[in-house]
Amino acid sequence: MRIVAGMPILNQNARLNNSGTYPFGTLGGIVFDHSTNKTVGITAYHSVWTEGLQWNTFKNVDIAQKELLDVVTLNEPRNEKIKIGRILKVHFDNKIDTALIEFSEAFMDQIEYTPTESVHFSEMDTRDILEKKGASTFETKGEFLRYEENETIFYYGLKRVAFQLLIVMNPIGDFQRFSAKGDSGSIIYKEGKAAGLLLGGNNTVSYGMHAYFIEKKLNISF
């Protein structure tokens, strides 16, 4: 099995929902973590940990219990969980909602990693074309609308949360939505460069964390 951007990921302890499926997020892509000198995965923290987060205070749950750190993907069509790694580091505040994933040794030679650069928001203009590959809506295109220093967003049925430093985009062409539930954690690209990490959205617009800020804050390279 190849480890690729856009594949579904979730916490090992995730439970089936009422529709008989597992809640999942998206492995946004592969990045290089300079603090550990490791090639790791990146996603949104809430994609791999949906229970116990205190959104109003951005307080992390206790992740010291090793059995709760495992990250899996789903083997279709049996909905079977396959462990691919574990949560290495998390950052959870009103600017960044991220988790870095350390892959299991068995998959290290199955990783598809193509280094790229990040785009500073000053390099983005209104109506710039953006793309993403998510586990729910797959490959979509949209256009950059604006950069928001403060915005209250809706987390796909979870909570309304006040965030800072967001890029905002909407779908274009034949795409009715840029993203949907399950796409959280997808890397958003502008001309092949990382512009953001998908955070949430609604039926009209989607929100992403600023990739350049993530890169500097987490000491990683896309």
SULLINQUI-V982882 format. One record per residue. RES is the residue in three letters. SS is DSSP state (H for helix, E for strand, C for the rest). PHI is phi in whole degrees, -180 to 180 (none if undefined). NEAR is the number of other C-alpha atoms within 10 Angstrom. Layout:
BEGIN
res->(RES:RES)
ss->(SS:SS)
phi->(PHI:PHI)
near->(NEAR:NEAR)
END
This chain:
BEGIN
res->(MET:ARG:ILE:VAL:ALA:GLY:MET:PRO:ILE:LEU:ASN:GLN:ASN:ALA:ARG:LEU:ASN:ASN:SER:GLY:THR:TYR:PRO:PHE:GLY:THR:LEU:GLY:GLY:ILE:VAL:PHE:ASP:HIS:SER:THR:ASN:LYS:THR:VAL:GLY:ILE:THR:ALA:TYR:HIS:SER:VAL:TRP:THR:GLU:GLY:LEU:GLN:TRP:ASN:THR:PHE:LYS:ASN:VAL:ASP:ILE:ALA:GLN:LYS:GLU:LEU:LEU:ASP:VAL:VAL:THR:LEU:ASN:GLU:PRO:ARG:ASN:GLU:LYS:ILE:LYS:ILE:GLY:ARG:ILE:LEU:LYS:VAL:HIS:PHE:ASP:ASN:LYS:ILE:ASP:THR:ALA:LEU:ILE:GLU:PHE:SER:GLU:ALA:PHE:MET:ASP:GLN:ILE:GLU:TYR:THR:PRO:THR:GLU:SER:VAL:HIS:PHE:SER:GLU:MET:ASP:THR:ARG:ASP:ILE:LEU:GLU:LYS:LYS:GLY:ALA:SER:THR:PHE:GLU:THR:LYS:GLY:GLU:PHE:LEU:ARG:TYR:GLU:GLU:ASN:GLU:THR:ILE:PHE:TYR:TYR:GLY:LEU:LYS:ARG:VAL:ALA:PHE:GLN:LEU:LEU:ILE:VAL:MET:ASN:PRO:ILE:GLY:ASP:PHE:GLN:ARG:PHE:SER:ALA:LYS:GLY:ASP:SER:GLY:SER:ILE:ILE:TYR:LYS:GLU:GLY:LYS:ALA:ALA:GLY:LEU:LEU:LEU:GLY:GLY:ASN:ASN:THR:VAL:SER:TYR:GLY:MET:HIS:ALA:TYR:PHE:ILE:GLU:LYS:LYS:LEU:ASN:ILE:SER:PHE)
ss->(C:C:E:C:C:C:C:E:E:E:E:C:C:C:C:E:C:C:C:C:C:E:C:C:E:E:C:C:E:E:E:E:E:C:C:C:C:E:E:E:E:E:E:C:H:H:H:H:C:C:C:C:C:E:C:C:C:C:E:C:C:C:C:C:C:H:H:H:C:E:E:E:E:E:E:C:C:C:C:E:E:E:E:E:E:E:E:E:E:E:E:E:C:C:C:C:E:E:E:E:E:E:E:C:H:H:H:H:H:H:E:C:C:C:C:C:C:E:C:C:H:H:H:C:C:C:C:C:E:E:E:E:E:E:C:C:C:E:E:E:E:E:E:E:E:E:E:E:E:E:E:E:E:E:E:C:C:C:C:E:E:E:E:E:E:E:E:E:E:E:E:C:C:C:C:C:C:C:C:C:C:C:C:C:C:C:E:E:E:E:C:C:E:E:E:E:E:E:E:E:E:C:C:C:E:E:E:E:E:E:H:H:H:H:H:H:H:H:C:E:E:C)
phi->(none:-84:-96:-133:-62:97:-80:-71:-138:-162:-73:-53:-89:-61:-109:-61:-89:-64:-89:82:-122:-90:-72:-142:-123:-125:-73:-64:170:-110:-131:-107:-93:-71:-75:-116:56:-123:-87:-132:-94:-131:-154:-80:-58:-68:-72:-112:-154:-97:-114:95:-79:-100:-66:-72:-114:53:-93:-71:-73:-74:-106:-76:-77:-60:-69:-99:-93:-67:-118:-128:-117:-113:-94:-80:-95:-82:60:-86:-81:-126:-69:-117:170:-146:-67:-93:-147:-130:-139:-142:-148:-83:-124:-136:-128:-135:-136:-100:-116:-89:-80:-66:-56:-63:-110:-61:-90:-109:-87:-101:-125:-122:-57:-141:-120:-101:-109:-73:-62:-68:-92:-108:-115:-54:80:-60:-81:-121:-134:-153:-127:-116:-78:-103:-101:62:-86:-135:-126:-149:-128:-71:-99:-168:-112:-115:-77:-143:-154:-94:-116:-108:-84:34:88:-91:-151:-92:-132:-85:-119:-123:58:-115:-100:-120:-143:-133:-74:-133:63:-83:-87:-76:-138:-78:-156:-150:-56:106:-90:-54:101:-66:-79:-100:-116:-122:52:84:-106:-71:-105:-171:-124:-62:-111:-179:167:-145:-70:-107:-128:-123:-122:-134:-73:-72:-62:-62:-66:-59:-59:-73:-69:-94:60:-126:-128:-74)
near->(9:11:20:16:24:25:22:24:27:26:25:21:15:18:12:11:9:7:6:9:10:18:18:26:30:30:32:29:24:24:21:20:19:12:9:11:9:13:20:23:26:30:30:29:24:23:25:31:24:15:10:11:16:10:16:12:11:14:12:16:11:9:13:8:7:9:10:17:19:21:24:22:23:17:12:8:6:7:13:12:18:14:18:21:22:23:23:16:14:18:18:18:15:16:18:25:22:24:25:25:25:20:23:13:10:9:14:16:9:13:18:13:17:9:12:13:15:20:20:14:18:7:8:17:13:11:14:14:19:24:22:26:25:29:24:18:17:17:14:20:22:25:21:21:18:15:21:14:11:13:16:12:19:17:17:18:10:11:12:13:16:14:20:18:18:26:26:22:26:24:22:16:10:8:14:14:20:29:35:18:21:22:32:33:35:30:31:28:22:18:12:13:18:25:29:31:30:29:32:24:24:18:13:12:19:25:28:24:27:27:28:19:19:21:19:10:11:17:13:21:20:21)
END
